[in-house]
Amino acid sequence: MILPHTESEIKEMLSALGLSSLEEMFYDIPEKTRLKRPLNLPPKMSEAELRKQFKQLAGKNHPLSDQISFLGAGVYRHHIPAIIPALISRGEFATAYTPYQAEASQGTLQAIYEYQSLICKLVGMEAANASHYDGATALAEAGFMAADISQKNEILISRGVHPHYRQVIQTYSKGGEISLMELPLIEGETAIQEAEKMVSPKTAGIILQSPNFFGCLENILAFSELCRKNKIPLIISVNEPLAYGILKPPGELGADIVAGEGQSLGIPTSFGGPHVGFIAVKQQHIRKLPGRLVGMTLDKSGKPAFTLTLQAREQHIRREKASSNICTNQSLCAVANAIYLSVLGKQGVQEAAWQCYHKAHYAFHEWEKETGLTPLFKAKFFHEFAMQIPIQSEKFLKEMKKHGILAGYPIEIDYPEFPGGILLTITEVNTKEEILDFSKKAQKVLDLQKCLNH
């Protein structure tokens, strides 16, 4: 739309609208809130001038790709095969939001169906939905689902669950009349003994994360037995689904619901987004599963066909019967997950997971031996672990950044009981040279601080 700019054009427009002045167009905006002066904008530019200015501004950026990164804390760097951006950039995927018209959306529906099947296989469950906004909202929806299944309103949630996820669940719970009780940690793992004491007739379910925020592997089987004994659902939150390329999946350990984040499966870190959440369940709970669900059937000609089915969304069924009304899906990211898992296959996923595991354990022992860092916990881990440093964590991370290394996440931001703790992550994209370089630079930073202290 080209706006009129000459006086005669403005008059002509106002006449067509039956108005006498421009001010009348904004009659519903209170007079006191209207701006009485022109906007404080720079002079207009041509396209060429604008491109030049943006190029100059971009030149001031310091690309994080130039730095060695050991950051994780819920967002992970993994190798992304070139086929993924190539395929999801195709118009039929990039423009599709929700395939409401099944007869015209068979390709998208089939891609989502394959995604659901692959997620189920990865986490050992029997049904999965067609994605959520992110892992945090998926976990919150899973908590509501557990309350709906058990018809109770108190959820026990581990302190080892990602703090941002716990914040989202807390926000959800205020509107859903759900109360949350936090399970404490012992040596980085959720205390099963405390959970046994805290379970009550009001308990709707238990939420664990494994690997948890500190990278520690939780005893899912023990909590599964506790939940079975009390006839309540066990919800497992998964921040790093690639871990289940080598770990026994939650479904095989007794989880009833698995809510996770798929960012590490073919989606770049991209300064905090995009993300894609999923919920996978046992068949018995499929009618309570929130979000979209794609099913496969046969059309009238007997050929395979795909359609949205068994929907528990408010938009599709009566509100009082719906399990959720906030089910924003991420179809494009879900398709990226499906392509990633398909391209790597079972062997490739296992290989990527093993590389993460072995490189992380090599780094753990190297840094413990060669630097002033000591393990914060003794628990088993996959590719992420917490370490204690002898100086203030913020100062250490700032100095390491000067050396071109993003040296982890300061735990005390979310866990003040662990001052000086940092969370470090190693994936298959980190090299041995980077790990050794970390040792050298960390030692320099720590030695310098000792000299300054003396």
Phi, psi and omega per residue, in radians:
M1 nan 2.274 3.102
I2 -1.795 2.077 -3.096
L3 -1.342 2.528 3.091
P4 -1.180 2.543 -3.112
H5 -2.313 -0.281 3.068
T6 -1.547 2.759 -3.101
E7 -1.047 -0.705 -3.126
S8 -1.169 -0.641 3.120
E9 -1.184 -0.671 3.119
I10 -1.125 -0.769 3.125
K11 -1.077 -0.726 -3.140
E12 -1.092 -0.729 3.122
M13 -1.130 -0.800 -3.135
L14 -1.092 -0.676 3.120
S15 -1.091 -0.743 3.133
A16 -1.118 -0.536 -3.138
L17 -1.537 -0.121 -3.115
G18 1.304 0.528 -3.124
L19 -2.041 2.711 3.140
S20 -1.784 -0.311 3.138
S21 -2.642 2.820 3.105
L22 -1.112 -0.579 -3.107
E23 -1.049 -0.558 -3.125
E24 -1.145 -0.384 3.119
M25 -1.177 -0.372 -3.053
F26 -2.014 0.565 -3.074
Y27 -1.064 -0.502 -3.094
D28 -1.422 -0.072 3.072
I29 -1.670 2.105 -3.105
P30 -0.932 2.440 -3.083
E31 -0.960 -0.719 -3.059
K32 -1.208 -0.311 -3.130
T33 -1.671 -0.076 -3.121
R34 -1.383 2.497 3.125
L35 -1.323 2.226 -3.069
K36 -1.682 0.108 -3.102
R37 -2.392 2.871 3.085
P38 -1.148 2.683 3.080
L39 -1.098 2.508 -3.126
N40 -1.439 1.331 -3.094
L41 -2.037 2.625 3.086
P42 -1.235 2.905 3.118
P43 -1.011 2.649 -3.141
K44 -1.147 2.685 -3.123
M45 -2.218 2.741 2.996
S46 -1.361 2.926 3.124
E47 -1.042 -0.719 -3.126
A48 -1.115 -0.740 3.131
E49 -1.144 -0.688 -3.130
L50 -1.156 -0.746 3.102
R51 -1.051 -0.722 -3.134
K52 -1.102 -0.735 -3.136
Q53 -1.147 -0.754 3.111
F54 -1.088 -0.637 3.123
K55 -1.132 -0.696 3.109
Q56 -1.149 -0.728 3.117
L57 -1.138 -0.728 -3.141
A58 -1.121 -0.511 -3.142
G59 -1.165 -0.271 3.122
K60 -1.462 -0.208 -3.131
N61 -1.217 2.609 3.037
H62 -1.979 1.710 -3.033
P63 -1.017 2.277 3.089
L64 -1.155 -0.363 3.132
S65 -1.136 -0.311 3.109
D66 -1.424 -0.126 -3.106
Q67 -1.899 2.637 3.050
I68 -1.377 2.270 -3.053
S69 -2.048 2.313 2.992
F70 -2.141 0.485 3.106
L71 -1.448 2.541 3.069
G72 -2.608 -1.759 3.068
A73 0.968 0.687 3.060
G74 1.899 -0.229 3.075
V75 -2.244 2.117 -2.945
Y76 -2.161 2.448 3.075
R77 -1.554 2.170 3.033
H78 -2.366 2.834 3.076
H79 -1.154 2.313 3.124
I80 -1.995 1.898 3.129
P81 -0.987 2.494 -3.066
A82 -1.059 -0.407 -3.112
I83 -1.128 -0.469 -3.082
I84 -1.173 -0.999 3.100
P85 -1.080 -0.536 3.131
A86 -1.119 -0.768 -3.090
L87 -1.349 -0.753 -3.096
I88 -1.282 -0.178 3.058
S89 -1.424 -0.183 3.102
R90 -1.122 2.468 -3.044
G91 -0.983 -0.657 -3.088
E92 -1.165 -0.389 3.060
F93 -1.660 -0.811 -3.018
A94 -1.111 -0.506 -3.086
T95 -1.697 -0.113 -3.064
A96 -1.471 2.226 3.047
Y97 -1.791 -1.303 3.114
T98 -2.189 2.188 -3.098
P99 -1.409 1.234 -3.112
Y100 -1.126 -0.677 -3.124
Q101 -1.600 1.672 -3.037
A102 -1.027 -0.685 -3.063
E103 -1.137 -0.382 -3.129
A104 -1.842 0.043 -3.016
S105 -2.262 0.539 -3.054
Q106 -1.064 -0.655 -3.132
G107 -1.129 -0.833 3.125
T108 -1.127 -0.752 3.140
L109 -1.081 -0.718 3.131
Q110 -1.152 -0.701 3.117
A111 -1.058 -0.730 3.139
I112 -1.211 -0.663 3.100
Y113 -1.058 -0.747 3.108
E114 -1.131 -0.668 3.086
Y115 -1.037 -0.857 3.134
Q116 -1.003 -0.765 -3.109
S117 -1.118 -0.713 -3.125
L118 -1.201 -0.695 3.095
I119 -1.084 -0.769 3.119
C120 -1.021 -0.766 -3.121
K121 -1.134 -0.669 -3.090
L122 -1.178 -0.717 -3.050
V123 -1.832 0.065 3.034
G124 1.287 0.592 3.136
M125 -1.985 3.118 -3.005
E126 -1.899 -0.308 3.105
A127 -2.648 2.533 3.114
A128 -2.423 2.661 3.113
N129 -1.554 3.072 -3.015
A130 -1.567 0.653 3.021
S131 1.627 2.753 3.087
H132 -2.235 3.062 -3.110
Y133 -1.028 -0.817 3.081
D134 -2.859 3.129 -3.099
G135 -1.130 -0.593 -3.118
A136 -1.168 -0.825 3.141
T137 -1.210 -0.589 3.088
A138 -1.078 -0.732 -3.141
L139 -1.172 -0.696 3.098
A140 -1.083 -0.759 3.104
E141 -1.114 -0.635 3.120
A142 -1.135 -0.631 3.088
G143 -1.108 -0.754 3.080
F144 -1.111 -0.660 3.121
M145 -1.086 -0.726 3.121
A146 -1.102 -0.713 3.119
A147 -1.123 -0.640 3.123
D148 -1.190 -0.688 -3.141
I149 -1.162 -0.816 -3.049
S150 -1.537 -0.233 -3.082
Q151 1.013 0.679 3.081
K152 -2.267 3.009 -3.001
N153 -2.312 0.305 3.127
E154 -2.108 2.174 -3.111
I155 -2.026 2.297 3.042
L156 -1.606 2.173 -3.101
I157 -2.215 2.308 -3.102
S158 -1.197 2.489 3.031
R159 -1.194 -0.222 3.097
G160 -1.425 -0.097 3.049
V161 -1.239 2.491 -3.112
H162 -0.810 2.258 -3.080
P163 -1.010 -0.604 3.111
H164 -1.177 -0.626 3.095
Y165 -1.141 -0.739 3.140
R166 -1.123 -0.623 3.098
Q167 -1.126 -0.728 3.132
V168 -1.134 -0.766 3.124
I169 -1.090 -0.679 3.109
Q170 -1.059 -0.734 3.118
T171 -1.126 -0.809 3.106
Y172 -1.017 -0.770 -3.000
S173 -1.116 -0.481 3.138
K174 -1.108 -0.615 -3.134
G175 -1.521 -0.316 -3.066
G176 -1.862 0.149 3.116
E177 0.985 0.696 3.068
I178 -1.879 2.340 3.083
S179 -1.808 2.441 -3.125
L180 -1.920 2.397 3.054
M181 -2.175 2.281 -3.025
E182 -1.578 2.270 3.078
L183 -1.551 2.256 -3.099
P184 -1.295 2.942 3.127
L185 -1.931 2.586 2.974
I186 -2.276 2.055 -3.110
E187 0.933 0.712 3.056
G188 1.469 -0.097 -3.141
E189 -2.011 2.643 3.122
T190 -1.170 2.312 -3.056
A191 -1.332 1.871 -3.132
I192 -1.140 -0.611 -3.137
Q193 -1.102 -0.692 3.114
E194 -1.213 -0.639 3.114
A195 -1.084 -0.714 3.129
E196 -1.075 -0.619 3.130
K197 -1.305 -0.574 -3.014
M198 -1.497 -0.365 3.111
V199 -1.099 2.343 -3.113
S200 -2.463 3.059 3.086
P201 -1.061 -0.287 3.120
K202 -1.517 -0.211 -3.015
T203 -1.187 2.180 -3.132
A204 -1.599 -0.418 -3.114
G205 2.992 2.983 3.128
I206 -2.133 2.374 3.114
I207 -1.983 2.163 3.031
L208 -2.116 2.788 2.958
Q209 -2.177 2.287 3.132
S210 -2.577 2.136 -0.119
P211 -1.025 2.499 -3.078
N212 -1.448 -3.010 -3.046
F213 -1.010 -0.556 -3.134
F214 -1.513 0.048 -3.119
G215 1.510 -0.068 -3.082
C216 -1.313 2.510 3.103
L217 -1.515 2.214 -3.114
E218 -1.512 2.735 3.088
N219 -1.475 1.368 -3.075
I220 -1.058 -0.687 -3.082
L221 -1.058 -0.738 -3.129
A222 -1.108 -0.718 3.131
F223 -1.264 -0.546 3.072
S224 -1.090 -0.752 3.122
E225 -1.130 -0.670 3.102
L226 -1.102 -0.752 3.140
C227 -1.170 -0.705 3.113
R228 -1.067 -0.746 -3.130
K229 -1.053 -0.630 -3.088
N230 -1.754 0.062 3.082
K231 0.986 0.853 3.096
I232 -2.283 2.701 -3.121
P233 -1.283 2.542 2.994
L234 -1.827 2.171 3.133
I235 -1.886 2.197 3.090
I236 -1.907 2.165 3.061
S237 -1.596 2.363 -3.107
V238 -2.177 1.952 3.065
N239 -1.528 -0.542 -3.078
E240 -2.192 1.450 -3.089
P241 -1.097 -0.397 3.138
L242 -1.068 -0.433 3.130
A243 -1.001 -0.535 -3.095
Y244 -1.440 0.220 2.908
G245 -1.270 -0.444 3.135
I246 -2.207 -0.367 3.109
L247 -1.483 2.680 3.058
K248 -1.144 2.237 -3.060
P249 -1.137 2.660 -3.097
P250 -0.988 -0.621 -3.128
G251 -1.064 -0.587 3.132
E252 -1.377 -0.212 -3.140
L253 -1.801 0.101 3.030
G254 1.824 0.142 3.102
A255 -1.164 2.491 3.076
D256 -1.650 -0.582 -3.139
I257 -2.400 2.362 3.040
V258 -2.115 2.100 3.115
A259 -2.036 2.195 -3.027
G260 -2.499 3.122 3.126
E261 -2.038 2.264 -3.077
G262 -1.775 0.215 -3.066
Q263 -0.970 -0.648 -3.049
S264 -1.312 -0.110 -3.128
L265 -1.711 1.211 3.025
G266 1.625 0.202 -3.124
I267 -2.081 2.239 -3.103
P268 -1.191 2.848 -3.122
T269 -1.193 -0.736 2.950
S270 0.839 0.769 3.052
F271 0.968 0.647 3.023
G272 1.840 0.171 3.103
G273 3.137 2.956 0.000
P274 -1.395 2.972 3.087
H275 -2.234 2.967 3.080
V276 -2.622 2.171 3.139
G277 -1.760 2.804 3.063
F278 -2.514 2.701 2.975
I279 -2.256 2.240 3.089
A280 -2.153 2.469 -3.024
V281 -2.408 2.945 2.954
K282 -1.323 2.675 -3.063
Q283 -0.930 -0.617 -3.075
Q284 -1.124 -0.330 -3.107
H285 -1.845 0.171 -2.998
I286 -1.101 -0.526 -3.135
R287 -1.261 -0.244 3.115
K288 -1.746 -0.038 -3.023
L289 -1.251 2.038 3.141
P290 -1.352 2.820 3.114
G291 1.597 -3.088 -3.129
R292 -1.423 2.597 3.133
L293 -2.418 2.148 3.140
V294 -1.712 2.266 3.108
G295 -2.053 2.779 3.093
M296 -1.915 2.377 3.129
T297 -2.477 -2.836 3.067
L298 -2.094 2.436 3.079
D299 -1.434 -3.086 -3.049
K300 -1.157 -0.268 3.086
S301 -1.621 0.018 -3.138
G302 1.449 0.214 3.139
K303 -1.658 2.631 3.114
P304 -1.022 2.407 3.124
A305 -2.496 2.709 -3.088
F306 -2.135 2.526 -3.121
T307 -2.746 2.740 3.015
L308 -1.257 2.378 -3.026
T309 -2.571 2.907 3.050
L310 0.811 0.814 -2.999
Q311 -1.501 2.224 3.132
A312 -1.850 0.396 -3.121
R313 -1.513 2.555 3.116
E314 -1.005 -0.595 -3.099
Q315 -1.204 -0.284 -3.061
H316 -1.950 -0.420 -3.126
I317 -2.334 3.089 -3.120
R318 -1.059 2.436 -3.054
R319 -0.969 -0.739 -3.080
E320 -1.195 -0.287 3.129
K321 -1.765 -0.171 -3.084
A322 -1.284 2.515 3.097
S323 -1.590 -0.200 -3.121
S324 -2.854 2.640 3.003
N325 -2.228 0.176 3.078
I326 -2.198 1.541 -3.020
C327 -2.261 0.722 3.119
T328 -0.935 2.176 -3.133
N329 -1.748 2.910 -3.122
Q330 -2.239 1.203 -3.010
S331 -0.986 -0.766 -3.083
L332 -1.111 -0.746 3.117
C333 -1.190 -0.628 3.101
A334 -1.103 -0.710 3.097
V335 -1.120 -0.671 3.082
A336 -1.062 -0.746 3.065
N337 -1.009 -0.793 -3.098
A338 -1.117 -0.725 3.129
I339 -1.135 -0.763 3.139
Y340 -1.001 -0.889 -3.103
L341 -1.173 -0.590 3.130
S342 -1.246 -0.768 -3.100
V343 -1.163 -0.769 3.135
L344 -1.272 -0.650 -3.091
G345 1.201 3.102 -3.092
K346 -1.035 -0.793 -3.102
Q347 -1.160 -0.717 -3.129
G348 -1.173 -0.704 3.108
V349 -1.118 -0.745 3.104
Q350 -1.088 -0.738 -3.123
E351 -1.112 -0.780 3.120
A352 -1.083 -0.728 -3.140
A353 -1.143 -0.761 3.129
W354 -1.094 -0.695 3.118
Q355 -1.090 -0.754 3.083
C356 -1.017 -0.830 -3.078
Y357 -1.087 -0.922 -3.062
H358 -1.176 -0.714 3.127
K359 -1.138 -0.688 3.132
A360 -1.144 -0.715 -3.128
H361 -1.261 -0.580 3.037
Y362 -1.092 -0.821 3.141
A363 -1.090 -0.730 -3.128
F364 -0.995 -0.868 -3.111
H365 -1.250 -0.628 3.110
E366 -1.092 -0.835 -3.083
W367 -1.250 -0.602 3.095
E368 -1.137 -0.639 -3.089
K369 -1.387 -0.685 -2.944
E370 -1.778 -0.249 -3.079
T371 -2.127 -3.081 3.095
G372 -1.556 0.252 -3.141
L373 -1.540 2.426 3.096
T374 -2.232 2.606 -3.129
P375 -1.066 2.406 3.094
L376 -1.396 -0.558 3.139
F377 -2.359 2.821 3.120
K378 -1.761 0.029 -3.056
A379 -1.201 2.762 3.067
K380 -1.227 2.627 -3.114
F381 -2.491 2.935 3.119
F382 -1.700 -1.437 3.124
H383 -2.268 0.223 -3.112
E384 -2.360 2.418 -3.094
F385 -2.658 2.725 -3.119
A386 -1.803 2.427 3.109
M387 -2.323 2.672 3.134
Q388 -1.767 2.345 3.093
I389 -2.014 2.627 -3.031
P390 -1.379 -0.007 3.087
I391 -2.188 3.060 -3.141
Q392 -1.058 2.273 -3.035
S393 -1.071 -0.693 -3.128
E394 -1.086 -0.702 3.130
K395 -1.172 -0.747 3.136
F396 -1.066 -0.830 -3.098
L397 -1.139 -0.639 3.124
K398 -1.144 -0.760 3.133
E399 -1.179 -0.670 3.118
M400 -1.145 -0.618 3.117
K401 -1.103 -0.608 3.080
K402 -1.082 -0.490 3.107
H403 -1.551 0.152 3.101
G404 1.447 0.395 -3.109
I405 -2.217 2.186 2.989
L406 -1.535 1.741 -2.871
A407 -1.662 0.662 3.034
G408 1.875 -3.037 -3.050
Y409 -2.032 2.287 -3.133
P410 -1.304 1.941 -3.053
I411 -1.103 -0.585 -3.025
E412 -1.138 -0.224 3.047
I413 -1.011 -0.729 -3.093
D414 -1.866 -0.348 -3.100
Y415 -2.274 1.439 -3.101
P416 -1.068 -0.279 3.111
E417 -1.290 -0.093 3.124
F418 -2.138 1.116 3.119
P419 -1.125 2.446 3.141
G420 1.409 0.103 3.126
G421 -1.605 2.430 3.063
I422 -2.250 2.605 3.141
L423 -1.838 2.170 -3.077
L424 -2.058 2.499 -3.096
T425 -2.291 2.364 3.059
I426 -2.220 2.262 3.073
T427 -2.112 -3.054 -3.094
E428 -1.138 -0.320 -3.118
V429 -1.436 -0.261 3.072
N430 -1.364 2.461 -3.106
T431 -1.825 2.894 3.088
K432 -1.073 -0.660 -3.135
E433 -1.104 -0.672 3.112
E434 -1.164 -0.687 3.135
I435 -1.128 -0.773 3.120
L436 -1.175 -0.627 3.118
D437 -1.131 -0.655 3.073
F438 -1.022 -0.789 -3.140
S439 -0.987 -0.823 -3.097
K440 -1.127 -0.836 -3.083
K441 -1.177 -0.706 3.134
A442 -1.083 -0.714 3.138
Q443 -1.135 -0.695 3.095
K444 -1.071 -0.802 -3.124
V445 -1.090 -0.785 -3.110
L446 -1.199 -0.711 3.106
D447 -1.106 -0.735 3.129
L448 -1.086 -0.706 -3.129
Q449 -1.160 -0.628 3.099
K450 -1.105 -0.729 3.121
C451 -1.108 -0.735 3.136
L452 -1.133 -0.624 -3.140
N453 -1.201 -0.502 -3.133
H454 -1.560 nan nan
